[in-house]
Amino acid sequence: DAGVTQSPTHLIKTRGQQVTLRCSPKSGHDTVSWYQQALGQGPQFIFQYYEEEERQRGNFPDRFSGHQFPNYSSELNVNALLLGDSALYLCASSLWPTDTQYFGPGTRLTVL
Amino acid sequence: AQSVTQLGSHVSVSEGALVLLRCNYSSSVPPYLFWYVQYPNQGLQLLLKYTTGATLVKGINGFEAEFKKSETSFHLTKPSAHMSDAAEYFCAVSDHGETSGSRLTFGEGTQLTVNP
């Protein structure tokens, strides 16, 4: 049984570009959450998707957007990249509404 | 709003010694509490969780934690450290609701070093 998977593993972009990160949830899960983990810090909640809708959002600008597909997979899009967007982006899946969240290996984004 | 404070960004113990990682939380609702471990260049792995019921919870790899409501604490312990326990540990509290879903609020993490 596959756990949460994320792609790509690493990504290098330049300031001003746009990026899309992808996540496939653990089998049987219907909810996907995204977190940003800057170097040396704890993860920060970006948003959560269920039934293809954004259900909760953390304190992140509109440059961060997402999508959930009918098969429960999800994308995180970041526009107009800033140097400060460099981080490990973690996807977590769970069962709606309050089940334990299980994390993927993350995507390391570097913005130059 | 939820918040988590982990006391001690770095903890160093000898192999075989007791591991104690401290976590205090603030929550406006009865908390769901979690400990996750992160090995270098990896995602987060769930160690254990408290939702309701027994306040002493046991997790994987010999770890356990006790929920103390009066102290708003959820400290993580392991009787005897192993070299493979060296990693970053995160305590988290869940903001949860039947109609709003849940979000995790994490502490800043504690880096555990195990000395031979």
Interface residues (C-beta under 8 A of the other chain):
Chain A: V4 Q6 T31 S33 Y35 Q41 G42 P43 Q44 F45 Q48 Y50 R55 Q56 G58 L90 A92 S94 W96 P97 T98 T100 Q101 Y102 F103 G104 P105 G106 R108
Chain B: V4 Y32 F34 Y36 N41 Q42 G43 L44 Q45 L46 K49 F90 A92 S94 H96 G97 E98 T99 S100 G101 S102 R103 L104 T105 F106 G107 E108 G109
